[in-house]
Amino acid sequence: MSYKLQNINNLSLNQVFSFLLFFILIISSCSPTKYIKEDEYFFKGYKIEADDKRVMDYYPEDYVKQKPNKKVLRFYPYASIYNIVDPAKQEIREEKWKPKEDEKNRKRLEKGKETKEKFKISRWLRKIGEAPVVFSTVQTHKSSQQITTMLKNKGYFNAKTTDSIEYIKAKKTASVKYIIKAGKPYTINKYTDSIEDPEVAKLVHNYFKTSQIKSGENVDVSYFDAERVKITELLLENGYYRFSKEYIFFEVDTFIGNHQSDVLITIKSPVIIDENGEKTIIPHQKYIFKDLAIFPDYQPAAIIENKNNQAITYDTVPGKNNIKFLIAKKNKYTKAVLTRGLTITADSIYRASKAKSSFTYYSSLANFRLINFDLSEPIGFQAKNDSGYYYLNTNIKLTPLTPQSFTVELEGNTTAGKFGMATNFLYQHLNIFGGAEILELKFKVELNNQDQSAALTNSYFSETEYGVNATIRFPNLLMPFSSKSFYLKYFPKTAFSLGYNFRYNASYKRAIFTTTYGYDWRSSNSITHQLNPLEFSSVVMSDMDYTYLEDLMTSGQFVEKYDHMILGGSYTYTYNSQNIKKSRDFQFLRIKFDIAGNLLNLFHKLTNAEKLGYGEYQKTVLTTLFTDSLTTDQIQGKIDYLDTNYPSFYTLFNIPYAQYVKTEIDFRYYQIFGSKNQLVYRINPGVILPYGNSFYSPQERRFFLGGASSMRAWPARQLGPGTYRDDSLNTYQYGDLKLEMNLEYRFKLFWMVEGALFADAGNIWSLSKYEPIPEKKFELDRFYKELALGGGLGFRLDFTFFVFRFDFGFKLYDPSIPDGSKWLGMSAFEKDQWTFNFGIGYPF
């Protein structure tokens, strides 16, 4: 939500800037070197130089053991905040506080309570600050050794890393330069193997045909590690359940000269020792799945809490394909949902991918708290005589989540200084029909007080909204035709939703009905898809006030807001390369494509249906508006004019339906600097093109800018289109074409507080040839001059599970202002061009 600061005066701004200046002076007066001892130095930072730029691709900075304090704009604010407190005086204070705190905590422990530390401002400053890093020559030399070791592992066997230390005694600082002399890397000359087990050798030799380790490649240890993993995966996929990468060894011979090496891969076989201590080499054993048992209500806590050491009894229920179900209490899941994604079958060869796929299936159901695949060799069984395979029993133990839950959410909102409130009640059932279907019900009541002049009779609030939405997700693919192989590969879900929303105020009543039917699936760890072949919505307006109708007609928004329906579908592709285990740059891309109205339009054309004239469509409204000012003939003249000058369209149940194509792209690049600092680039274009049965786009499908997550210097839906300007703030603005670009630098401040500096650029435009206002239209030769520009700063409170965001945006370039004054500069403070935004989570 956004709130425009309408009443900020010069005095309050001066107070804010005075406080910030005072705080900056306090921090700057506490130098990070203030309490550094005479024989010590503050560590400013380091640089890395290399004679071979290729080695920088191996991130040698990750091997530097001593890191400097966090820096913001060439300063060290965290170390300065820490140094506000004198450490010697703090030590005396702690000695004084400790006896009393220890006594209180002793009493708390006796009562079974946790210990507490009393809040003190000096303690708080040291917690939110960061202790100055004292330079260490030992850590520096270890870093050089670590970098050298890393380079040797990459094939640079003659690499050397030296460190050059620069001391500035006057400032009590030290900095380091790491100098890498990589030398020429060793490459692979010949790649041979020694494999004791002939069956294993046959598989591995076939794999070597596609191996990435080739002659001419660097002798890179990471390649060998990857090779060990791939060979292990290959054998685990061909029945070798007990195989591990510890059986694989690499030997590198560097004595052949010319910086080349011969590589020998050895795969050992298991060794058993008999009772006499004799060692015998045996082949690697192959396994097949044998007995399959599913525990759908397994409760490990019940086993732990069993004080009588009595075994829990299970009822055995047979199933298809030699699967049995062991039930402790009452199975609430159908057999079909418990076996639909199970790719393990009895008497089939052990394949790790099958076990992993089955595990993924149960995880995708979102119904189980714990999932455990217990594989074991049955006692007393021997290898099958005809093939030599050993048996594996498989017990799949599923611990269900609590099936039903509800949540109550309270919301507050503010727009243009007016306040509102909302309550959401959410109910969820994880297994409504016994097939792991997830039912979600959401009830919403919202009360707004946006316009006191339009307050409802006997009500404090000017606007009331009720809504209900029901969604059910099925863990399978519900469609006339389906592919079992596709399902077992991606485990797609089917979702069906129904929603109804009713809003009323003194200006109008509006009812919206929506329904969606679609599928979603994940094709890889980074790619997801959502396909909705059916999306239907209808908007019906009634009891519209004369003034409201007049505003809609004047602004040209009547046709896009009045009664209409949408029948179409959409597809969304999402790519996210983020790896939460690695702090590396990553990309995010979402492409959405919508299309609507084609089937209805084809049906009406084939049946030669009659069209409704635009004037007839507005007849009731025109009569309402002009009954007191125009004669019946004059009103009919307006209707005839609209019928003649605007296209007619087909209707369904006397309501026009939209026909359009729409696409939107959201691309982001996250450049990571350390653990908490990052620079985020974003570009977000979109276009909607009406055609056929529509000469306009429905408003809920059009684009808007402004608010907490886009152009933050403008209130929500108040920017554009083009150079159009509406100072009333009562009419929201929409467009057919959107172009938005964002740049945001995020950095850690202290404690859980993060900071951000951002710049936003963009605008929306109308593409309709029937657009009555020229300033709203998109023109190729001028659109770049109509891109609005805003900037600002923000603060975020990171509570780990959610982030509270506060952004202050101000306008730098406003295209709606007359020529000569579009660039605002510092005049933004005088012209009240600030906008405050509050949000939960990051804007993008």
ZAFIPA-570307 format. One record per residue: z, x, y of N, C-alpha, C in turn. Coordinates in steps of 0.05 Angstrom, whole numbers, plus 5000, padded with zeros to 4 digits. Atoms other than C-alpha are relative to their C-alpha. Layout:
N
ZXYZXYZXY/...
END
This chain:
844
500050174976500050005000500050175025/500149844976499150225071501249855023/498750124977502650115136499250165025/500849864976499750285203502250015020/497849964982504750575252499249895028/500950124975503550095309501850065024/498049994978509850235349501250285004/499049734996510550995349499750075029/500349924972512151215420500350305002/500049714995512051905451502850114994/497349905004519651965447500550064971/499549965029519851865371498450234989/501649785009514152345361501250275009/498749764991517652865403502550074984/497649955017523952775362499250114973/500949905026520052875298499250295002/500949734997516653505323502350195007/497749834993523253765352501650074974/498649955025526553685284498550204982/501649825016520854025248500150285011/499949744988520954595298502750134995/497349905005528454675290500350104971/499949935029527854685214498450264995/501649765004522255205217501450245012/498649784988526455645264502350094982/497849935018532355615216499050164976/501149875023528055815157499050285008/501249744992524356365195502150205007/497849824993530956655218501350134976/498949905025532956755146497850144984/502149845013528257305123500650024970/499549975028527257365048501250284993/498849745005529558095055502850035012/497549994985535957915092502350124984/497849905016540658065034499150194978/500949805018536458574997501650265005/498449764997540759194983498450245010/501349784987539259855016498150154982/501749855019536360174954498149824985/501850195013532259554935497849915019/502350094985525759244957499249724992/501050275006523158534963497150024990/502749985013517058434918498149815014/502050174985511258184961497849894982/502250095017506058134906498450234988/501649805014500658494868497049935002/502950025002493158604863499150144975/501149885023488858774804497150095006/502749904996482659214809499050114973/501149905025477959384751497350125004/502649874998472059844742497849844986/501950185014468759314697500949725006/499350274991468858624729500349804977/499950185023467958304660502849964989/497350035011475158444641501749805016/498450204984477657984697499749724987/500350265014475057404654502149964979/497950025020480757564606502749935013/497650084985485957364660502250214997/497949805002489858024664502549935015/497650084985494457694714502149854983/498150145018497557294657501850204986/498449805014500357954630501850155019/498249884981503858154694502749864997/497450115008511258064678501649925025/498450074976514158044749498249865020/501650164981511557494794501549995027/498750024974512957454869501049715006/499150274991516456874904497649835009/502150184992512256264919499550035030/500949964973508356314983498649765011/501450214987506055785032499050105027/501249914976501155995086501150275009/499249724996503156735080503050035004/497149984998510656575084501349944974/498550045024516056535032502349815006/497950194991519855895050502249964980/497950045020523555824984502050225000/498249784998526456514988501649995026/498650024974528256395061502149794999/498050215003531755745044502450104984/497949895017535656104990501850195016/498549804985537756635040501549885024/498350134979540756125089502950044994/497249965009547056225048500550294994/499149735004550556895049501150024971/499149995027551357094975502950104997/497249905002557857484987502049785007/498250224992561056895023499949784979/500350215021558356414970501750074976/498449925023561656824916503049955005/497250054993568356764952500649704999/499750295002567356014959500249904971/500150095028565655934885502750074987/497449935012572056304866502249815010/498050194989575955824911499749724987/500550275011572555194883500449994970/500150005029572555404810502549894987/497650105014579855274790500349705000/499750294998579954564816497849864984/502150125015573154404786500450034970/499449965028575154704719502149814990/497950195008581354274717498949714998/501250275001577453634733498149974976/501950025023572153794681501550014973/498450015024577553934629500949724994/499150285004580253234640497649824992/502450165007573152944637499350054970/500649945028571953294570502049864981/498050135017578453014542499449704998/500750295001575852314559497249964988/502750025012569152464526497849985020/502150014979565352514592498850285004/501349754994560453044614501250135024/498949864977562453584662498249965025/501450044975560353534735500650235019/499749804979559254024792500049855027/499750144975561553784860497750095019/502249944982556053744912501050165024/499449844976556354284965497350085012/502649954987550854405016499050284994/500849725006550855155002498850014972/501050015027549855024928497249874999/502650154999544254524943497850175011/502149834988540555014987499150224981/500849795019540755544933498549884976/501550135022538255044881497249935008/502850074991532354804922498550245008/501449764993530855504944499350174976/500949825022528656094903501150285007/498849734996532456754895497850205006/502049794995528457324927499650194976/500649825022524957744875500350295008/499549724995527558454875498150174983/502049855014522158954857501250174978/499149855023522859284789497750184990/502049815010519059914769499749974970/500150035029520859784696498149774993/501850235005517459104697497150065007/502749924992511559404733498650174978/501149835021510459944680499549854975/500550175024511259434624497549835004/502450164994505959004658497550164995/502349825005501159594657499450034970/500349985029502459684583498949754988/500950265011501458944569497049965006/502850034993494758944606498350184982/501549815017492459564568499849904971/500050115027494459244501498149774998/501850235001490658614518497150105000/502849904999484359024534499250134974/500649885026484859414470499449784979/500550235018485158744433497349875005/502650114993478658564469497850204994/502049805007475059194443499950245018/499949774982476559664501502150194991/498049835012479960174458500950245017/499449774983479860714511501149915027/499150114974482560264567502650135008/497549914989487960514613500649845025/499150154976491960144666502250165014/497949874984495760494721500949825022/499050174978500060204775500650185024/499549864975500360424847501949835017/497950154985506660214886500050085029/499849954971506760144961502649905011/497550084987513560154995499850005030/499850014970514659945067503049995006/497149984997521660195081501049845024/499150144976521959895150500449704995/499850295006520859195122501449954974/498650025026524359335055498349844981/501850145018518259085017498550204982/501649845018514259334958497849834989/502350155013507459134930498750194980/501249855022503559354870497049964998/502850025007496359504854499650104972/500649925027494359514781497150084999/502749895001488159944770499250034970/500950005028484359824705497550174998/502349855008479660344677499449924972/500550125026476659954620498550184981/501749845018471560444593498049834986/502150155015466060244545501349864977/498950155023467859704495498750084974/501049965027467059804420498749744991/501450245011462059334387499850024970/500150025029461059104316497350104990/502549905012455959504275499349854975/500550135026456759194206502549834993/497850195006460858604180499849954970/500050035029462558624105502649874991/497750145010467558284060500850094972/498949955026471958373998501749764992/498650255007473957703965500450004970/499349985028477657703899499249764984/500650255014476556973881497149935002/502850054998469256843863499349725011/500550264989469756093879500349995030/499549984971472656243947497750165013/502249844989467356783958497549845004/502550164998461756293945500149825026/499850174976464355824000499950165025/499849844976465856374050497350135006/502649874995459056724041498149805012/501750214988455656064057500749965029/499050034973459956004119499050235018/500749774983458156714143497249975012/502750044988451056464156500149895028/499750124974453656084216502350125016/497749884987459456544236499150105028/500549914973459956724310500350315002/499749714999461857444294497450134989/502649885007455257824295500050295009/500349724991453058544303499450005030/500349984971453358754376502249875016/497850134985459358324394502350205003/497649844996465758644422501849974976/497950025021471158814371502449875012/498050174986475458254398501949884979/498050115019481858084361500149705000/500050294998481457374386497749884983/502150095017474757304349501050004971/499049995027478157524285502049794994/498150225004483857044295498649734997/501550255002478856484306498649984973/501350005026475156694243501949944978/497950065020481556674203500649694999/499450294998482855964228497749844988/502350155010475755734212499750024969/500149975029475756024142502249854986/497750165011482555714129499349705000/500850294998479955034153497849944979/502150045020473855114108501149974972/498850015026478055234046501849764997/498350245000483054684064498349754997/501850235001477054224068498649984972/501349995026474854403997502150024977/498150025021481154273957502250204999/498049785002485254903970502449935018/497750114985491554543993502050225007/497949794996496055163987498950255015/501149764986491355644023501050025028/499249954972493655964088498750255010/501449774987490956474137501350264994/498649755007496056984112498550154978/501549865021491257134055497650165011/502449884988485957384104500850245017/499549764986485858094131497450125011/502349874988481158484177500650305003/499849714997480059234177497750105018/502049914981476359584234499850304998/500649715002473160274224498550095025/501249924974471860614291498950294999/500849725002469761294264497050044996/502849975005462361154257498550105025/501149894975461161374330498449805017/501650164981457261114390501349745008/498450244993462860614406499349764983/500550215019461160214344502050004978/498050035021465559954288498949844977/500550175023464859694218502449834995/497850195004469059084203499949904971/499750105028471558904133502049774999/498250225003474458224119500849984970/498950015027478958174057501549744997/498550245006481357524026501350044973/498449955024486957623976500349754984/499350235018488757183917503050004996/497150025005495756933900500950194978/498849835021500257373859502649874990/497550115012505557113810501450224985/498349805013511257513781501449874977/498750125023513657353711502850104997/497249935003520657423684500550294994/499749725005519358143666499350175024/500849864975517258313737497250095001/502949945000509958373719498549835019/501650154981505058173773497349934989/502650105010498957763757498549865023/501750134979493257573805498849754988/501150255010491156853797498149895021/501950124980485456453830501649805017/498950214983486955983888499749734986/500050265014488655293861498749785017/501150244987484754663878501649764993/498350245004488053983886498349755005/501150264994486253253884502349815006/498050214994489852653913500449834975/499650175024493152253857501349745009/498650254993498451713870500349975030/499850064972498151393939502049785004/498050204994504251023965500549985029/499550054972505350704033502749865003/497550124993512250554061499849885028/500550124973510950054118502449965017/497650054985518249974138502150224994/498249785007521150664125501950055023/498049964980527650784162501650254993/498549755006530051514160502949985009/497350034990536251314200501849874979/498450145020538450844144500850194977/499449805021538151424094502250185010/497949824990542351874139502749865002/497550144996547551334152501149884974/499150115025548251154078502450164990/497549865006555551344066500650014971/499450015028555751153993498150164982/501949835014550051623975498449844979/501550175018546551043941497050005009/502850004994539051083936499049735010/501150254990535250563976497949914981/502050105019531350123930497649885015/502550104988524149943945498749814980/501750185017520049353919497250115000/502749905002513349593893498049784998/502150205000507349173910497350144996/502549865005500649393880497849925020/502250064983494449433923497450104988/502649925010487049593916499850314999/500649725001484350283898502450174993/497749855010490750503863502050075022/498049974979494850433926502349814995/497650185003501950163922501650015025/498350034977506549913976502949994992/497250005007513950073973501549895024/498950154978517849574015503049994996/497050015001525349634031501149735007/499050264992526348974067497849794998/502150204999520448554088497650125014/502449894988513448804101498849795019/501150184980510948494166497150065006/502749924994504148824163498249934976/501950075021498048594124499050254986/501049775016495249044069497550115013/502549914988488649074106500450205022/499649824977491449394169501350264991/498749755010495449894128498150184985/501949845015489350124090497250035013/502750004988483450004137499050285008/500849744990483450704166500850234981/499249805019485951064104497650124986/502349875011480651564084500650154974/499249875025484651864027499749804977/500350175024482851573958501050154976/499049885025485951693890497850144985/501849845016482652223847497750135016/501949864984478752503906501150275007/499249734994478853233924501550015026/498449974976483953453976498250115022/501349914976480853504045501949965023/498250024977485053664106499149805020/501050184979480453264151500649714992/499450285009481652634108502949945007/497250054994489152714115500549975030/499750014971488552844190498849745011/501250254991483852254200501849764994/498250225008488651794163502450005019/497749984982494452044205499249905028/500950094973490351934269499749705001/500350295000488951224247502749865004/497450134997496351044240501150055028/499149944972497751384307498649825020/501550174981492250974340501049715001/499050285000495650324320502149955021/497950024980501250464370502349814992/497950185010505950064325502350164987/498049865016509850624292501350235017/498549794985515251074321499750274986/500349755015514751594265497949964978/502150005021508951754218500350264984/499649765016510152234160498349994975/501649975024505152454108501450204982/498449835019509252724049498250064976/501749925023504753114001501650184982/498449855019507953383938498650014973/501049985027506153633869501949874981/498250135019508853193814501250194980/498649825018513953533769499049954971/500750035028511553673698497049964996/502950045003504153553711498550274998/501649765002498954073691497249955013/502750044989492054193718498349844981/501750165017486753713694498350184983/501449835019483453993633497150045006/502949984997476353833652499050135025/500949884975476254113722501950215011/498149804990482454533734501449925026/498750094975484754113794502949934994/497250075002492154013807500449745016/499550254988495153353828501750035025/498450034976497953163896500849715004/499150274993502252553906500249975030/500050054972501652243975501849765007/498250214990507351844007499649985030/500450044971505651554075502349835010/497650134991512151374110499849925029/500450114973511550924171502649875010/497650124988517450764216499249835024/501050174979515850154260501650025026/498750034974517450094334501249725001/499050274995521349494359497649825008/502550154996515948954356499849865027/500250164976517748554418501750135023/498649904977519748764488499049855025/500850124975519548504559501050185023/499449844976519748834628499849825024/500150144974521348554697499550215021/500749824978518148904756500349865027/499750104973519848804829498250175018/501949864982514648994882500649925029/500050054971514749054957497450095012/502549924987508649095002500249955029/500050034971507349185075497250065010/502649964987500949125115500149915029/500050054971500349165190502749895010/497350084991507849085198501149754989/499150245013508448455156500850064971/498949935025512348445092499649784979/500250195022511748125024501550104975/498649935024514848134955498649874976/501250115024512648024883501850064976/498549965025515747954814498049984977/501750005024512148124750501849994975/498750025026514547914681498050074979/501949915020511248284624501349984972/499150035027512048104551498050134981/501749865019509348524493500949954972/499550035029508848384418498050194986/501649805012506348964376498749924974/501050085026504748564313499949704998/499850294997503447854333499049844976/501050145023499347644272500350154974/499649845024501548174223497950214995/502149805003495248604233500150215021/499649804978498149074286498549935025/501250094975495048654341502250025022/498149974978498248784408499449785021/500250214980499448184453501650075025/498649954975501148284526499649755018/500050224981502947714573501250105026/499049924974503847824647500049765019/499650224981506547304696500750135027/499649884974506347454770500449785021/499550174977509247104831500250185025/500049834977507647404899500349835025/499650144975510147174967499650195023/500749834978507247465030500649865027/499450114974509047375103498250155020/501949834985502747685134499349885027/500950134975501247175188501949775007/498050204994506946785219498749755012/501350234987502146345258498849814979/501250175020499346085192502049934978/497950055020505945955157499749734987/500150265014506145405105502449835009/497950194992510244785119502450044983/497549975014517544865101500250254983/499949755016516545575077500150245019/499849764984518546245105497550174997/502349835006512546575072497449855007/502650124992505446465097498049994977/501950005021502046595031501450034973/498850005027503846474958497850044979/501949945021500346734896501349994973/499050015027501346574823497850104981/502049895019498046924765501150034972/499349965028498046954690497750144986/502149865015494247434645500950064972/499449965028494047474570497950194988/501849815013491048064532500850054971/499349935027490648174458498050214990/501649775009488148824427500150014969/500249995029485748844355499350294991/500549725008485849514317497550034983/502549975015478849414289497649915018/502450064985471749274311499149724993/500750285005470548524318497249955012/502750054991463048424323498349914976/501650105022457448104282499150214980/500849785018455248764254501750255008/498449774994459349404248499450224980/500549775017458950094218502750114991/497549905010464550314173500450305006/499949714994462851054184500850045029/499349984972463250944260503049935004/497250084997469950594253501950224990/498349795011472951144208499950255016/500249764983470651674257501449975026/498950034973473051374323502349805002/497950215000477850794305499949845026/500250154975475350344362501949754999/498350244997479549764388498349785013/501350234987477349064408502149865017/498150134981480648734468498849745011/500850264988480348014493502149925019/498150074979483547784557499249755014/500450244983484347144597501950015023/498249994977487047094667499449775019/500350214980488246574720501850075023/498649944975490346694792499549795020/500250214980491846184845501550095025/498849934974493146344918499649785020/500450204979494345874975501750085024/498649964974496245915048498949795019/500850204981494945525111497050005005/502949984994487645765114498349914977/501750075023485145635043501749994974/499049975028486545544969497850134984/501949855016483246004919500950024971/499449985029482945974843498050194987/501749815014480246554801500649994971/499849995029479046524727498450234989/501449765011477247154687500350014970/499849945029475847324615498250244994/501449755007473647984584500250044970/500149945028471548174514498650274997/501249735001470348904497501350184980/499249805020471449534458500650265015/499549734990474350224472500550194977/499649805021474350864432499950285013/500049724992475251614438498250164982/501949855017469452044414500850304997/499049735002473152704426502750015015/497449984985479652964456499649975030/500550014971476352964525498349765009/501950214993471552364522500949734990/499450275008473151624521497849815010/502150204994468551014523501349725002/499250284999469650294543497549835005/502350174999464349774530500949715000/499450284998465249054553497449845001/502450165000459348634531500349735014/499650264987462548014562502150035021/498250024978465747964630499349765016/500650254986466347284662502249955021/498050084979469747074727498849795017/500950214981469446484773502049985022/498450034976472046394843499449735013/500350274988473145694872501949985024/498450034975475445594944500249705007/499650284991478244944972501949995023/498150044978482044655031499950225021/500249784981479245185078500349895028/499450074972481845145149497550045018/502349984981476845045206499850285012/500149734987478745705240499250214980/500649815020478346085175497049994993/502850035006471445795160498350125023/501549904977469145965230500050315000/499949705002471546695221498150104979/501849915022467746745155497149985009/502850044992461346475186499350215021/500549814979461946935247499750284989/500149725011463247565206497850034978/502149985020457747395156501050024972/498849965026462547405097500349744984/499650255014462246675078498649994973/501650035024456746725026501150174977/499049825021460147304989502949924991/497350075007467046974988500149714988/499950285008465346244974499649974970/500250045029464845924905497750154987/502049865015461146354855501150084973/499149915026461446604784498450254992/501249765009459747254749500050014969/500149975029457347334677498350254994/501449755005455548034655501650184981/498649805017458048674622500150265014/499749734987459949394636500550214978/499549765017460350084605501350225017/498749784985465050644627500250254982/499849745014464551374606502050175016/498049844987470551824621500250274986/499749735010470852574612502350145015/497749864988477252974624500550264984/499849755014477553714606502850135003/497349894996484953804624501350064973/498449925023489054174573502950045009/497350004989496454034585501550254991/498749765010498254664545499250255016/501049774986494355124591499649935030/500350044971494555194667497450125009/502849914993487055254678498649795016/501650194985481954934723498849804980/501250205017479254284696498549795017/501650204987474453714712500649724989/499850285007474752964711497549855009/502450154993468652514710500249724988/500250285009468251754706497549875011/502550144992461651374707500249724990/499950285008461650624707497549865008/502550154996455650174700500449714994/499750295003455749414711497349875004/502350174996450348894704500849714995/499250285002450848144712497749815007/501850224993446847504714497349994986/502749995012440747704672499649784979/500350205021441947234613499849725012/500150264987443346634657497449965015/502550024985437346784700497649954982/502250035020432746844639500149714989/499750275010435546184612498949795020/500950194980434145814677497050015005/502949974997427146094683498549874976/501350115023425445894612500249694999/499650295000428145184623498949875025/501150114975424745114692502049845016/497850144985431344924724499450005030/500350024971431644714797501950195014/498349824984434345184850501449855022/498550124978439445024903499450155025/500649874974437545164975502650115012/497749884987442145605016501349805020/498950204981442845055068501649784985/498550205015444844545015502650114989/497649875010449845044988502249995021/498149994978453145065057500449725013/500050264987452344325072502849905006/497250114996459644125062501450165022/498749834981462044715103499049955028/501250054973457144605160500949735011/499150264991459043875163502950015010/497249974992466444065167500250145027/499849844976465144565222499049855025/501450104976460544165267500049695003/499950294997462243425257500749915028/499150084974465643395324498350115023/501549884978460643815363497049954998/502950055004453743645333499549734988/500850265012450043025314499250064970/500849985028448042885242497350144997/502749875001440843085256500250305007/499749724994443043735288501150164977/498949865024447243915227497950024979/502249985020441343745182498050215008/501849794990437144195226500950284992/498849745009441844775211499650044970/500449985029441444615137497150074993/502849945005433844605139499250285008/500549724991433745265177500850204979/499049825020437945605124498349984974/501750045023433745305068497350155003/502649884994427445575101500150315001/499949724993429846275121501550174980/498549855020434246465062499149914972/500850075027432746484987501749784987/498450195016434845924941500850134974/499049875024438446054875500749784979/499150185022440145754807503049985001/497150045001447045474795500749924971/498850085025451445344735502449835006/497950194992455844724741500249985030/500250024971453544694814501350245015/498949764987456345394827498050234996/501949785003451745984842501250234983/499149775015452146584796498750255011/500949754988451347304817498250154980/501749825016445847764792499750265015/499949744987446548494807500250234980/499449765016446949204780501750185018/498149844984452549674801500750254984/499149765012454450384787501850155019/498149854984460050834810500750264985/499449745012461451574798502550115014/497549884990468251904806500250284988/499849735010468052664799502150165015/497849844988474053124810500050274987/499649735010475153864803502750105009/497349914994482154134799500250304997/499849715000482854864818503050075001/497149955004489655124794500750275011/498949754990493655654831502950014991/497349995010499855804790500849734988/499050245015504255264760500149755017/499650244984505054804820498049975023/501950024978499554944870497249954989/502850065009492554654863498449895023/501950104981486454484904498249804985/501550215014483053834885497649915018/502450094986475853664904499149744986/500950265011473152954895497749895015/502250144988466652594907499749744985/499950275012466251844895497949825013/502050184990459551504909499849754983/500450255015457750794888498049835014/502050184988452350274898499849754983/500550255014451349544881497549875013/502650114990444449224886499749714989/500650275009443648464884497049954997/502950065004437048184859499849734986/500550245015433947584825501449765013/498650244991438847004835501950055024/498249944978442747364890498650165022/500949834978441047614958502550135014/497549884991448347844968501650084976/498349915022453648174926502749855003/497450134998460147804908502150205011/498249824985465748084950501850164981/498249865017470348264892498750234985/501549785013464848724865499050215021/500949824979463349064932502150225004/498349764995466449714957501649975026/498549994975471849825008501450275001/498649744996475450435037502549965018/497550014985482150585069502349944981/497750065016489150535043501250254987/498449785010493650965000498550204982/501449825019488351264953497250075008/502749914992482051364994500150115028/500049904972480951445069502749935012/497250064994488351505085500649985030/499550034971487551515161499449715009/500750284994485150785158501649814982/498750205018488950175133498049904979/501750095022486249865069497949805010/502250184994479449535076499349975029/500550024971478949685150497950205010/502049814991473750245152497249894995/502850085003466350075165499749705000/502349845010461449845145498550135024/501549854980457350365184501750045025/498649974975459350365257501349745010/498850264993461949645256503050035006/497249994993468649545289501249725003/498550254997473648975283502950065005/497349924992480149085320502149794992/498150215005483348435297501750064975/498649945025485448715228500449764982/499750255016484948005201497849974979/502350025019478248095165499650264986/500549765015477448585109497050064999/502849914999470948995107499150104973/501249925025466449105047497250095004/502849904998459849455033498750024973/501549975024454349524982499650294991/500349715006454050284986502550155009/497649854993459950764985499550294996/500049715003460451504996502650115011/497349894993467251844996500350284989/499449735009469252574992502950075009/497249944994476352834989500650294993/499149735006479653514991503050005005/497050014997487153594979501250254987/498649775010491454214972502949914995/497350085008497954074934501750254994/498349765004503754564935502949924998/497250055004510954604915501550085025/498349934978516054584971502750094990/497449935011523054564941501049784983/498750205017527154214889497849834986/502150175011522953604868498049915021/501750084978519353564934497550175000/502649864999511953744937498649925027/501550064976507353784997497049994995/502950035002500053635009498750015028/501750014976494753765062497349894990/502450125010488553335057498049945022/502150084982481953165088498249804985/501750215012477852525073497649955018/502450074986470752365092498549784985/501550215013466651745078499549765017/500550264987464251055096498649814979/501450195016461150425067497849885018/502250134985454650065087499049764985/501350245012450949415075497150074994/502849955008444249435039498349745002/501450265000442348695047498149985024/501950044978436148555088500749755016/499150244985439547905109502650055015/497649934985445448275140499549955030/500550084972446147965210501050215020/498849814981449948555241498750274995/501549755004445549185250501850244995/498249775002451549655256501050044971/499049975028453349515183497950114981/502149935018446649705154499850304995/500549725007445050355118497250095009/502549894992439650775150500050304993/500149735011437451435119500150215022/500149804979436351785186502650015017/497649994984443351645213502649984984/497650055016448251535155502050235002/498349764999450852255159501650015026/498550014975452952125231502249794999/498150225002456951525208502250054980/497949945019461451885159502650055016/497449974987468651795182501450244988/498449775009473352395177502949965008/497150024995480852375170501450244987/498449795011486252885155502949925001/497250064999493652915145501650174982/498149865018499653155107501649804985/498550195017503852855052502350144987/497649905015510352925014500249834975/499750145025511552744942502650074987/497549965015517952654902499249984971/500849995028516552864830502449964982/497850075019521352514782499150034971/501149945027517352774722498549774988/501350235012515852084695498249855020/501750134979513051824762500450165025/500049864975511552084831500049805023/500150164976513351744897498450175021/501849864982508051924949500149885028/500050084972508451905025497950165015/502249864987502052075063499749905029/500550064971501052105139497250095007/502849944995493652065156499349945029/500950064972490452105225497050045002/502950004997483351995247499150245016/501249784986479152595266497449925013/502650094990472352275273499749714992/500250295005471551515280497349915009/502850084993464251285277499949735015/500150264987466150595303500550015030/499649974971468050865372497450065014/502549954985462550875425499450305002/500949724997458551525433501650145022/498649844980462152075469503050024995/497149995005469151935443500749974970/499550045029468451925367501950214989/498149795008472052595359502649965014/497550074988479352435370501750245007/498449764995482753115364502949935004/497150064995489853115392500449735014/499750274987488452455428500849804979/499150195021489952135360502949925004/497250064996497252185378500449795022/499750184977496251815444498849734994/501450255006491451295415501049854976/498850145022495951095359498249984976/501950005022491151305304501350104974/498649925025496451485252500249764981/499550205021497051105186501850124979/498149915021502851165138499449854974/500550115027501551055064502250074981/498249965022506350975007498749934974/501250065026504151014935501750124978/498849895024506451154865497850154984/502049835013502751724830498250135020/501849864983497552184858497649835007/502250174992491651884896497550034982/502249945018486752214848500650264986/
END
